[in-house]
Amino acid sequence: MGFLANPIMIPLAAFAMVVAIVAIVNLVKMREKELAAHQELRLREMEHERKMKEMEIEKTKLELERAKLSKVT
């Protein structure tokens, strides 16, 4: 008769297995959400960098126009 002969061990083991499966599924879902959040953050960061570069280009264009106008007058 061993460890599994105890009548409580089989239901307890089944319950522990269900708990382990639910925990693993929840960890996987949480990891997927975390990765999605990181991806969204990276996309926002890249969009911000693009906008900043566009603004810098526009600023440079305006400065060149001002320089040309000040040379003309």
CYANA upper distance limits for C-alpha pairs under 8 A (distance plus 0.5 A):
  1 MET  CA      5 ALA  CA      5.88
  2 GLY  CA      6 ASN  CA      8.19
  3 PHE  CA      9 MET  CA      8.19
  4 LEU  CA      9 MET  CA      6.42
  4 LEU  CA     10 ILE  CA      7.17
  5 ALA  CA      9 MET  CA      8.12
  6 ASN  CA     10 ILE  CA      8.25
  7 PRO  CA     11 PRO  CA      8.31
  8 ILE  CA     12 LEU  CA      6.61
  9 MET  CA     13 ALA  CA      6.32
 10 ILE  CA     14 ALA  CA      6.66
 11 PRO  CA     15 PHE  CA      6.59
 12 LEU  CA     16 ALA  CA      6.60
 13 ALA  CA     17 MET  CA      6.60
 14 ALA  CA     18 VAL  CA      6.81
 15 PHE  CA     19 VAL  CA      6.72
 16 ALA  CA     20 ALA  CA      6.58
 17 MET  CA     21 ILE  CA      6.67
 18 VAL  CA     22 VAL  CA      6.68
 19 VAL  CA     23 ALA  CA      6.56
 20 ALA  CA     24 ILE  CA      6.64
 21 ILE  CA     25 VAL  CA      6.68
 22 VAL  CA     26 ASN  CA      6.62
 23 ALA  CA     27 LEU  CA      6.62
 24 ILE  CA     28 VAL  CA      6.70
 25 VAL  CA     29 LYS  CA      6.76
 26 ASN  CA     30 MET  CA      6.53
 27 LEU  CA     31 ARG  CA      6.57
 28 VAL  CA     32 GLU  CA      6.70
 29 LYS  CA     33 LYS  CA      6.75
 30 MET  CA     34 GLU  CA      6.66
 31 ARG  CA     35 LEU  CA      6.65
 32 GLU  CA     36 ALA  CA      6.63
 33 LYS  CA     37 ALA  CA      6.60
 34 GLU  CA     38 HIS  CA      6.73
 35 LEU  CA     39 GLN  CA      6.61
 36 ALA  CA     40 GLU  CA      6.61
 37 ALA  CA     41 LEU  CA      6.60
 38 HIS  CA     42 ARG  CA      6.61
 39 GLN  CA     43 LEU  CA      6.67
 40 GLU  CA     44 ARG  CA      6.71
 41 LEU  CA     45 GLU  CA      6.63
 42 ARG  CA     46 MET  CA      6.64
 43 LEU  CA     47 GLU  CA      6.65
 44 ARG  CA     48 HIS  CA      6.58
 45 GLU  CA     49 GLU  CA      6.71
 46 MET  CA     50 ARG  CA      6.70
 47 GLU  CA     51 LYS  CA      6.73
 48 HIS  CA     52 MET  CA      6.64
 49 GLU  CA     53 LYS  CA      6.71
 50 ARG  CA     54 GLU  CA      6.73
 51 LYS  CA     55 MET  CA      6.65
 52 MET  CA     56 GLU  CA      6.65
 53 LYS  CA     57 ILE  CA      6.70
 54 GLU  CA     58 GLU  CA      6.68
 55 MET  CA     59 LYS  CA      6.52
 56 GLU  CA     60 THR  CA      6.68
 57 ILE  CA     61 LYS  CA      6.74
 58 GLU  CA     62 LEU  CA      6.74
 59 LYS  CA     63 GLU  CA      6.70
 60 THR  CA     64 LEU  CA      6.71
 61 LYS  CA     65 GLU  CA      6.77
 62 LEU  CA     66 ARG  CA      6.69
 63 GLU  CA     67 ALA  CA      6.63
 64 LEU  CA     68 LYS  CA      6.66
 65 GLU  CA     69 LEU  CA      6.61
 66 ARG  CA     70 SER  CA      6.54
 67 ALA  CA     71 LYS  CA      6.73
 68 LYS  CA     72 VAL  CA      6.74
 69 LEU  CA     73 THR  CA      6.84
